[in-house]
Amino acid sequence: MAFTSAAGYGNLPNGNFSPVIYSKQVQLAFRKAAVCEAITNSDYFGEIAAMGDSVKIIKEPEITVKAYERGTTITPQDLDDEDFSLTIDKANYFAFKVDDIEEAHSHVNFESLSSNRAAYRLADQFDQDVLGYLSGFKQSAISGTPDTVNTTVNGTKSVTTAGSDELLSSMKLNASDFNAGNSANCVGLKPRASEAVPTTAGVANPLTVIARMARQLDLQNVDSQGRWLVVDPVFVELLKDEDSRLFDSDFGGSGLQNGLILNNLHGFKVHVSNNLPKVGTGPSTTGGTNANNFGVIVVPRSYALTVISGSLMILTESPKFAISPK
């Protein structure tokens, strides 16, 4: 009964004069933006049929260029047919039931409503899994933020010198790349507005960090077309503090959806996601290095990967493949 009664008032005591009305409008829960569909490719999707399939991918052979003089005997080289495997070793499912009587008499379509929510949950798990894998992390529990360093190679390494997390140690940047004398694996982030030129060991500006990532890709001859990065909301806040004009329409920052917040920042399309890996309590705006609490942002392009940690940072690179369902 929606209305209270005064003491001693007994008229229509059961409250049936005020019936319960069920709305046909459903309250939808908040949903995260999924970004992996936009940043991954489905190049091998047609060659994969089921769980457990493995696709062997041939790598482009290296060609040796030699000097030529008149009369030189031409000796053709043998071509290498090196390959690596893309193994489909993960699958997710959902299941629910709606009785025929419940379907016939319900005031809302629970089957459609539940299927829509299930599709979102699958996309959310896909985001968490792929973003974690690209960063060298994995989930300690399904549907949870990736929070554990990955030590299991999926299929075979596309580059044999990569570590068990499938990242190349030769491409890692640490705090010494920003402030000499600090050998930590992480760096605190501060906007330029608070410290024009960081002098504290292990501290860098967000734009400086992104510029370093672009340099790493350039040094490895990675194509500048199609580069992107995924950052967490804390990193976005630091970028806004760095220079709010970054998000003006002149920078391609207006009217963007599905996690895309900037069309071009140092050559990267910038996406924001709450599904990025984190350790401990994740990133914060306090700055300074903290090996127990940090977030991770992902910066690859097709076959190259660079990883950054939110309030502290680790940069790496390794060829990667991620399949996006159609």
Salt bridges, closest charged atoms under 4 A:
GLU82 OE2 - LYS59 NZ 3.89
ASP124 OD2 - LYS32 NZ 3.50
ASP124 OD2 - ARG121 NH1 3.85
ASP129 OD1 - LYS90 NZ 3.05
GLU195 OE1 - LYS190 NZ 3.90
ASP218 OD1 - ARG227 NH2 2.77
ASP223 OD2 - ARG301 NH2 3.77
GLU242 OE2 - ARG192 NH2 3.38
ASP243 OD2 - ARG245 NH2 2.88
